Amino acid sequence: MNDNHRQLFLEEAQELLAELENQLLELEQAPDDAELIGSIFRAMHTIKGSGAMFGFDDIAVFTHEVESIYDKVRGGQIPVTKELINLTLRARDRIKLMLDGLPGGEVGEGLTPSEIVAGLKGLTPGGGVPAPFPDGKPTGKEGPGIGIRHDKVTYRIRFTPSPDIFLTGSNPLLLLNELRFLGECDTRAQLDKIPSLKDIDPEKCYTYWDIILTTDQGIDAVKDVFIFVEDECVLTIDTIDTGSRGDTEPEYKKLGEILVERGDIEKAELGKVLTEKKYLGEMLVEKGVITPDKVESALIEQEHVRRVREKSRANEESAASIRVPAEKLDSLVNLVGELVTVQARLTQTASVSHDNELAAIAEEVERLTGELRDTTLNIRMLPIGTTFGRFKRLIRDLSQDLGKEIELVTEGAETELDKTVIDRLNDPLVHIIRNSIDHGIELPSVREAQGKPGKGTIRLSASYSGASVLVTVRDDGAGLDVDAIREKAIEKGLLSPNAEPTKKELFSLIFAPGFSTAKSVTNVSGRGVGMDVVRKTIDMLRGVIEVESERGSGTLVTLKLPLTLAIIDGLLTKVGDNFFVLPLSTVEECIELVHKTDEKRNGNCLVNVRGQLVPYIRLRETFGIEGGLPHVEQIIITEAGGDRIGFVVDHVIGEHQTVIKSLGKVYKHVDSVSGATILGDGTVALIVDVAKVVKSVELAEAAFN
């Protein structure tokens, strides 16, 4: 078996399982949704058949059992209950374990496959057993989604059963239903052969059917549906649309062409009627040359092919994509970063050479490099909804374990972030949401006693804010207990008994290692580890985290994250002979600092900016740079943690496209910088971590005081 094909199956199966989980959670809220039930059945069917074809027999056998149950759900024999959803979700988890390489899925926590199957069979009326495969294994030829795929083709089928077909025990409706599983299907019953009531024999079949079917299973799969009744029917199958690029225009054959092709009307009769100025269908019926059912059947065919062609064209325009390993994208971004550095060098060389032709080339290279940078970074952008979808299951399972009722509301799922940021964001959001469920949302009885609805709400949203994305988690629970946080902080030595911190300063303490106000440790939270992980991860992403809370009303956690980690727009500055870059997203304005205008209060350096006193930090002192101060320095006013902070430098050079380079293991404990970049002349400029510089100064002042 080709390893590439097996890998493709694994990737597609993982996508199917992710979609299956969402569908099951939606079905729990809408148990009568037949379309959802059908989608779940088809997903199981596809995994079963493809698994058998690519050698994953354990997956195929197990999934067949689950699929058999959903066949009965689809038929109305088994109702959708919470127990059914629970067992199916566990079956989905077990299939994922099998895909991940755990033999039989027997390794890991939870029910084993045999226990899940037994539980599902217990839901059937009388505890019936689903029919097994012949020889205990799937054949790989059992319906849609399995076997060899073909291009999508549209067939016109006329199925005329023998009048005596009922005597053989066959039911034509079951055959029509089976056709629906092969693809998109429209049917129309033709009733013109039904005799008058006095002549009807109730044991005979007088109806025949026109079917339009679009499928990728091939004509053999269509014929196989009728294989057991081929001697008791007249069956014609014509290919009317091949789905090739030449057939993807929505326009299809005229109504008259379809009727003539089907043999429902002679071409001469059609020509006579066309001389009148009415809708063709109406004229044909009025003239008595054709029945209304046949006209409607032809119109159904016309609309079916038009719809399929429109979908095909839309897919070609919007869904044409290829799979590219993330490592290749990372390599491409690195190469673009190197190109940006070389382009900066070319621009600088052109500016000092006074060569107009070289300057024109440098300007064109700068434009093309900028477009290439933006395009490359956009390739790695993914909607954050891919992460949001994972939390529905988390909230459902934890709320059940804790006896709570919680609804997840998501907003801004289409907001895009760099794939690297999204991958690292998953764990912090899990910890924040678990805390909201465990500590925030109260039990239904407690909420109702407080006048709240019994069901709590967690609102997860994302939105753009300049060059950053704001991700917020809001709950309507109990809120943070300021007194409990203060007491715990004093106990752990994080706060002196006489200190009078603001709410914001108190809330920031919950991110300290080992900090927890929980009275007991549970399997959900209480060890004081989670929020420490959140802080560290957000810091690594060069993001900012803020907490707002009102006792009894709920808590809001806001994460401010950069769109990408690879290339940023920065403000290039100089202190002495050293260059520093501040992320442009944090910069509000730049002003001059004349030594006579600054003030000092309680040891802090302040500057008056249009009537507001703004504290500032000298980067010269932070990084221990020696040398005399210029008469006029520059202050860069930034926003850090909701406060305005100034950074004093000797000169502001200007905006700079910054390719971020890591500093290496030797400098991993240097908190004041988040990386470095290479300027056009080869000089290294350090990228200032604004939040960490402010924090280190605050800690130094607290220790001094």
Residue pairs with C-beta under 8 A, 6 or more apart in sequence:
1 54
1 55
5 54
6 54
6 55
9 50
9 51
9 53
9 54
9 56
10 99
11 323
12 50
13 47
13 50
13 51
13 59
13 95
13 99
14 96
14 99
16 43
16 46
16 47
17 47
17 92
17 95
17 96
17 99
18 389
19 43
20 40
20 43
20 44
20 92
21 89
21 92
21 392
21 393
22 389
22 392
23 36
23 39
23 40
23 43
24 40
24 85
24 88
24 89
24 92
25 85
25 392
25 393
25 396
26 33
26 36
27 33
27 36
27 37
27 40
27 80
27 85
28 80
28 82
28 85
28 396
30 36
31 79
31 80
31 81
32 80
34 74
37 70
37 73
37 74
37 80
38 74
40 70
40 88
41 67
41 70
41 71
41 73
41 74
42 144
42 145
42 181
44 63
44 66
44 67
44 70
45 67
45 142
45 143
45 144
45 145
45 146
45 181
46 144
46 145
46 146
47 59
47 60
47 63
47 95
48 59
48 60
48 63
48 64
48 67
48 138
48 142
48 146
49 60
49 138
49 140
49 141
49 142
49 143
49 145
49 146
49 147
50 145
50 146
51 57
51 59
51 60
51 63
51 138
52 60
52 137
52 138
52 139
52 140
52 146
53 140
53 146
53 147
56 98
56 99
57 137
57 138
58 98
58 103
58 104
58 105
59 95
59 98
59 99
60 137
60 138
61 133
61 136
61 137
61 138
62 91
62 94
62 95
62 98
62 105
62 113
62 117
63 91
63 95
64 130
64 132
64 133
64 138
65 117
65 120
65 121
65 130
66 88
66 91
66 116
66 117
66 120
68 130
68 131
69 78
69 84
69 120
69 121
69 123
69 124
69 130
70 88
71 130
72 78
72 124
73 79
73 80
73 84
77 124
77 125
78 84
78 123
78 124
78 125
81 123
83 119
83 123
84 120
84 123
87 116
87 119
87 120
87 123
88 120
89 393
90 110
90 111
90 116
91 113
91 116
91 120
93 110
94 105
94 110
94 111
94 112
94 113
94 116
95 105
97 105
97 107
97 108
98 104
98 105
102 108
104 113
105 112
105 113
106 112
106 113
111 119
121 127
121 128
121 129
121 130
124 130
133 139
140 146
140 147
141 147
143 178
143 181
143 182
144 181
144 182
144 183
144 215
144 217
147 217
147 221
148 218
149 216
149 217
150 216
150 217
150 218
151 216
151 242
151 243
151 244
152 183
152 214
152 215
152 216
152 243
152 308
152 312
153 214
153 215
153 216
153 218
153 219
153 239
153 241
153 242
153 243
154 212
154 213
154 214
154 239
154 240
154 241
154 242
154 243
154 304
154 305
154 308
155 211
155 212
155 213
155 214
155 215
155 219
155 222
155 237
155 238
155 239
155 240
156 210
156 211
156 212
156 236
156 237
156 238
156 239
156 240
156 262
156 301
157 179
157 209
157 210
157 211
157 212
157 213
157 222
157 235
157 236
157 237
157 238
158 208
158 209
158 210
158 211
158 234
158 235
158 236
158 262
159 172
159 175
159 176
159 208
159 209
159 211
159 226
159 233
159 235
160 208
160 209
160 233
160 234
160 235
161 170
161 172
161 205
161 207
161 208
161 229
161 232
161 233
162 205
162 232
162 233
163 201
163 204
163 205
163 206
164 204
164 205
164 232
165 172
165 205
165 229
165 232
165 233
166 203
166 204
166 205
167 203
168 229
168 232
170 228
170 229
170 232
172 205
172 207
172 209
172 229
175 225
175 226
175 229
176 187
176 209
176 211
178 225
179 185
179 187
179 211
179 213
179 222
179 225
182 213
182 215
182 217
182 221
182 222
182 225
183 213
183 214
183 215
183 216
183 217
184 213
184 214
184 215
184 304
184 308
185 211
185 212
185 213
185 214
186 211
186 212
186 300
186 301
186 303
186 304
187 209
187 210
187 211
187 212
188 209
188 210
188 211
188 293
188 296
188 297
188 300
189 207
189 208
189 209
189 293
190 207
190 208
190 209
190 210
190 291
190 293
190 294
190 297
191 206
191 207
191 293
192 291
192 293
192 294
193 206
193 207
193 208
194 200
194 206
194 207
195 206
200 206
210 262
210 297
210 300
210 301
212 240
212 300
212 301
212 304
212 305
213 222
214 241
214 243
214 304
214 308
215 221
215 222
219 237
219 239
222 237
223 237
226 233
226 235
238 261
240 301
240 305
241 247
241 252
241 305
241 308
241 309
243 308
243 312
245 316
247 309
248 309
248 312
248 313
248 316
249 309
249 313
250 306
250 309
250 310
250 313
251 306
252 302
252 305
252 306
252 309
253 261
253 302
253 305
254 280
255 280
255 281
255 295
255 298
255 299
255 302
256 265
256 270
256 274
256 280
258 298
258 301
258 302
259 265
259 270
259 284
259 290
259 294
259 295
259 298
260 266
260 267
260 270
262 294
262 298
264 290
264 294
264 298
265 284
265 289
265 290
269 287
269 289
270 284
273 280
273 283
273 284
273 287
273 289
274 280
274 283
276 283
278 286
281 295
281 298
281 299
284 290
284 295
285 291
285 292
285 295
326 419
329 379
329 380
329 419
332 376
332 379
333 376
333 377
333 380
333 566
333 567
334 566
336 369
336 372
336 373
336 376
336 567
337 566
337 567
337 659
337 660
338 659
339 369
339 372
340 369
340 373
340 567
340 657
340 659
341 659
341 677
341 678
341 680
343 362
343 365
343 366
343 369
344 656
344 657
344 679
344 680
345 680
345 681
345 682
346 361
346 362
346 365
346 366
346 680
347 362
347 363
347 365
347 366
347 680
348 679
348 680
348 681
349 358
349 362
349 680
350 358
350 359
350 361
350 362
350 363
351 359
351 362
353 359
370 657
373 567
373 657
377 418
377 563
377 564
377 566
377 567
380 418
380 419
380 420
380 564
381 416
381 417
381 418
381 419
381 563
381 564
382 416
382 417
382 418
382 419
382 422
383 413
383 414
383 415
383 416
384 412
384 413
384 415
384 416
384 417
384 422
384 425
384 462
384 469
384 471
385 410
385 413
385 414
386 422
387 422
387 425
387 426
387 429
388 410
388 413
388 460
388 462
389 413
390 426
391 408
391 429
391 430
391 433
391 460
392 408
394 430
394 433
394 434
395 406
395 408
395 433
395 437
395 458
398 434
398 437
398 438
398 524
399 405
399 406
399 437
399 441
401 524
402 437
402 438
402 524
403 443
403 444
404 437
404 441
404 442
404 443
404 444
404 456
405 444
405 454
405 455
405 456
406 437
406 441
406 455
406 456
406 457
406 458
407 455
407 456
407 457
407 458
408 457
408 458
408 460
409 457
409 458
409 459
409 460
410 459
410 460
410 461
411 459
411 460
411 461
411 462
411 463
412 461
412 462
412 463
413 462
415 462
415 463
415 464
415 469
416 563
417 425
417 462
417 469
417 561
417 563
418 562
418 563
418 564
418 565
418 566
420 564
420 565
420 566
421 541
421 561
421 562
421 563
421 564
421 565
424 537
424 540
424 541
425 471
425 537
425 541
425 559
425 561
427 533
427 534
427 537
428 533
428 534
428 537
428 538
428 559
429 460
429 471
429 473
431 530
431 531
431 533
431 534
432 473
432 531
432 534
432 557
433 458
433 460
433 473
434 524
434 525
434 530
435 525
435 530
435 531
436 458
436 473
436 475
436 477
436 555
437 458
437 524
438 518
438 522
438 524
438 525
438 526
439 477
439 478
439 517
439 518
439 525
440 456
440 475
440 477
440 478
440 479
440 554
440 555
441 447
441 456
441 458
441 475
441 476
441 477
441 478
442 450
442 452
442 456
442 477
442 478
444 454
444 455
445 454
447 453
447 454
447 456
448 454
450 552
452 476
456 475
456 476
456 477
457 475
457 476
458 473
458 474
458 475
459 472
459 473
459 474
459 475
460 471
460 472
460 473
461 471
461 472
461 474
462 469
462 470
462 471
462 472
463 469
463 470
464 470
465 560
466 585
467 562
467 563
467 568
467 569
467 584
467 585
468 543
468 560
468 561
468 562
468 563
468 585
469 560
469 561
469 562
469 563
470 558
470 559
470 560
470 561
471 558
471 559
471 561
472 556
472 557
472 558
472 559
473 556
473 557
474 554
474 555
474 556
474 557
475 554
475 555
476 553
476 554
477 554
477 555
478 551
478 552
478 554
479 549
479 550
479 551
479 552
479 553
479 554
479 555
480 507
480 510
480 547
480 549
480 551
480 555
481 517
481 551
482 503
482 506
482 551
484 517
485 506
485 507
485 509
485 510
485 517
486 495
486 501
486 506
488 515
488 516
488 517
489 495
489 506
489 509
489 512
489 515
490 496
490 497
492 512
492 514
492 515
494 509
494 512
494 515
495 501
495 509
503 549
504 546
504 547
504 642
507 547
507 548
507 549
508 547
509 515
510 531
510 547
511 531
511 532
511 534
511 535
511 545
512 532
513 528
513 529
513 532
514 527
514 528
514 529
514 532
515 528
515 531
515 532
516 525
516 526
516 527
516 528
518 525
518 526
520 526
521 527
534 545
535 545
538 544
538 545
538 559
538 561
539 691
539 692
541 561
541 562
541 565
542 562
542 565
542 583
542 674
542 689
543 559
543 560
543 561
543 562
544 559
544 560
544 640
544 641
544 691
545 557
545 558
545 559
545 560
546 557
546 558
546 560
546 641
546 642
547 555
547 556
547 557
547 558
548 555
548 556
548 558
549 555
549 556
562 568
562 583
562 585
565 660
566 659
566 660
567 657
567 658
567 659
567 660
568 583
568 584
568 585
568 658
568 660
569 583
569 584
569 585
569 655
569 656
569 657
569 658
570 581
570 582
570 583
570 584
570 655
570 656
570 657
570 658
570 677
570 687
571 581
571 582
571 583
571 584
571 587
571 590
571 636
571 652
571 654
571 655
571 656
572 579
572 580
572 581
572 652
572 653
572 654
572 655
572 656
572 679
572 685
573 579
573 580
573 581
573 582
573 619
573 634
573 636
573 649
573 650
573 651
573 652
573 653
574 580
574 649
574 650
574 651
574 653
575 619
575 620
575 623
575 625
575 649
575 650
576 620
576 625
576 626
576 627
576 650
578 623
578 625
578 686
579 653
579 679
579 683
579 684
579 685
579 686
580 619
580 649
580 685
580 686
580 687
580 688
581 656
581 658
581 677
581 685
581 686
581 687
581 688
582 636
582 638
582 647
582 687
582 688
582 690
583 687
583 688
583 690
584 655
586 638
586 639
586 640
586 690
587 636
587 637
587 638
588 637
588 638
588 639
588 644
589 636
589 637
590 634
590 635
590 636
590 637
590 652
591 607
591 609
591 634
591 635
591 637
592 632
592 633
592 634
592 635
593 607
593 616
593 632
593 633
593 634
593 635
593 648
594 631
594 632
595 629
595 631
597 607
597 608
598 605
598 606
598 607
598 616
599 605
599 606
599 607
599 608
599 613
600 606
601 613
603 701
603 704
604 615
604 701
605 615
605 616
605 617
605 618
606 613
606 614
606 615
606 616
607 613
607 614
607 616
607 635
607 646
608 614
609 637
609 644
612 644
614 637
614 644
614 645
614 646
615 645
615 646
616 635
616 645
616 646
616 647
616 648
617 645
617 646
617 647
617 648
617 693
617 694
617 697
618 648
619 625
619 647
619 648
619 649
619 688
620 627
620 629
620 648
620 650
622 672
622 693
622 696
622 697
623 672
623 686
629 650
630 650
630 651
633 648
633 649
633 650
634 648
634 649
634 650
634 651
634 652
635 646
635 647
635 648
636 646
636 647
636 648
636 649
636 652
637 644
637 645
637 646
638 644
638 645
638 646
638 647
638 690
639 645
640 690
640 691
640 694
641 691
641 694
645 690
645 694
647 688
647 690
647 693
656 677
656 679
656 685
658 677
658 685
658 687
659 677
659 678
660 674
660 675
660 676
660 677
660 687
661 675
661 676
661 677
661 678
662 675
662 676
663 670
663 673
663 675
663 676
667 673
671 689
671 692
671 695
671 696
672 688
672 689
672 692
672 693
672 696
673 686
673 687
673 688
673 689
674 687
674 688
674 689
674 692
675 686
675 687
676 684
676 685
676 686
676 687
677 684
677 685
677 687
678 684
678 685
679 685
